[in-house]
Amino acid sequence: MKLATLKTGGRDGTLVVVSRDLVTCQAVPKIARTLQCALDDWDSIAPQLQAVYAKLNNGSADQAESFLDMECHSPLPRAYQWADGSAYINHVELVRKARNADVPASFYTDPLMYQGGGDSFIGPCDPIAVMSEDWGVDLEAEVAVVTDFVPMGASALQAASAIRLVMLVNDVSLRNLIPNELAKGFGFYQSKPASAFSPVAVTPDELGDDWVDSKLHLPLLVTINDAPFGKPNAGEDMTFSFAQLIAHAAKTRELGPGSIIGSGTVSNKQGGLHGSSIANGGVGYCCLAEVRMYETIEHGAPTTPFLRFGDSVRIEMLDAAGASIFGAIDHEVAHYHGRKE
């Protein structure tokens, strides 16, 4: 089943069921007005949404409308919990190596996680709005899951059974603000602006054999200014599965329905700088920081700039037949001039 949220209907938008081919959708106000409403009573509401999904796919839905990515908010325009992990240790290793620092042994057995701002996400086609290019604007292409209720102390097996939806995310980072924040010892805050999620969230069963052991085994496609930048496989080199990440998040607290857990920047182990880019036969990158790390390791300093005003970023995932699964995150970096209501 595929679900999305249109921007109409207030701060939490309007829930729509989306056809498998992402061509049509249907609002379901008599079933659930918002996605959060559906998640709060998933066991009783999901079968009703599934019935609408079936009708959309066989062409019998009598209230179907055209589905457009640009009309969507993030599936959850705001969430009670947004916690992002760092499941791809290759990414951590590169960052540490560029600083001539070792990776602590605990990183290989205990996930790293930060708590993001869940009060106001941006839509998949909304601009990445910042006040200054000097902040070092970077994309971070990732996969994320939405959970049902997770009890404190849940096992990885329990955590896996609580995964309700899967989606993509651009967890934007302001790289030049990170060092001073981390030096204070309290983690990210100003360096992490609003994240953007894919237009569509899908149930794990929709992913078929590509969803194995709470990992999504498909390439994550990233373009910058229409040029291919990354295509790493999200299931490879993922040290911690989503089940493990959720269990980590729930070690000392319950997670409510609608909690979002991110994978961290998708990253595959490769050779050096020359062999890692798509142009040189590699799978590329899901953030600019990673190619800058290769440059620092091999040449002593980075040469690739961070994003500038007007630069575009597109993040998408295709199935084996080449069809878009989640729709695309497709937006530009822009100067912040206030919120448009």
BELNOR-V866391 format. One line per field, one symbol per residue. psi: psi as a letter, one per 20 degrees, with the letter a starting at -180 (. if undefined). burial: b if it has 24 or more other ideal C-beta (glycine too) atoms within 12 Angstrom, else e. A space follows every 50 residues. Layout:
# BELNOR-V866391
psi->???
burial->???
This chain:
# BELNOR-V866391
psi->qpqroqiqjahjappqppqhjkhrrpqlhigphrhhgghhlghhhghhhh hggghhhjjjpikqrqppgijqrqgohqqhpoppaminhhgggggghhjk qqpqhhhiioqpqqorojinrqrhjqqnprhphiimpqqoprqqqprapp qpjqrhggghiiphqqrrqonpqnhiigghghhijjaqfhinapqprqhp pqqhhiiciioplkqomqpoppqpljpphqkqpiiqkohprhghgghghj hjqqprpjpppqhrpppqpacaghjhqhhjjajbrjqhhghhgghgghii qqhprrqrpiqqppprpqahijqpgjappnrqpqppkrpo.
burial->bbbbbbbeeeebbbbbbbbbbbebbbbbeebbebbbbbbbebeebbeebb ebbebbbeeebeebeebbbebbbbbbbbbbbbbbbbbbbbbbbbbeebee eeeeeebeeebbbbbbbbeebbbbbbbbbbeeeebbbbbbbbbbbbbbbb eeebebebbbebbbbbbbbbbbbbbbbbeeeeeeeeebebbbbbbbbbbb bbbbebbeebbeebbbbbbbbbbbeeeebbbbbbbbbbbbbbbbbbbbbb eeeebbbbbbbbbbbbbbbbeebeebbbeeebbbbbbbbbbbbbbebeee ebebebbbeebbbbbbbebeeeebbbbbbbbbbbeeeeeee
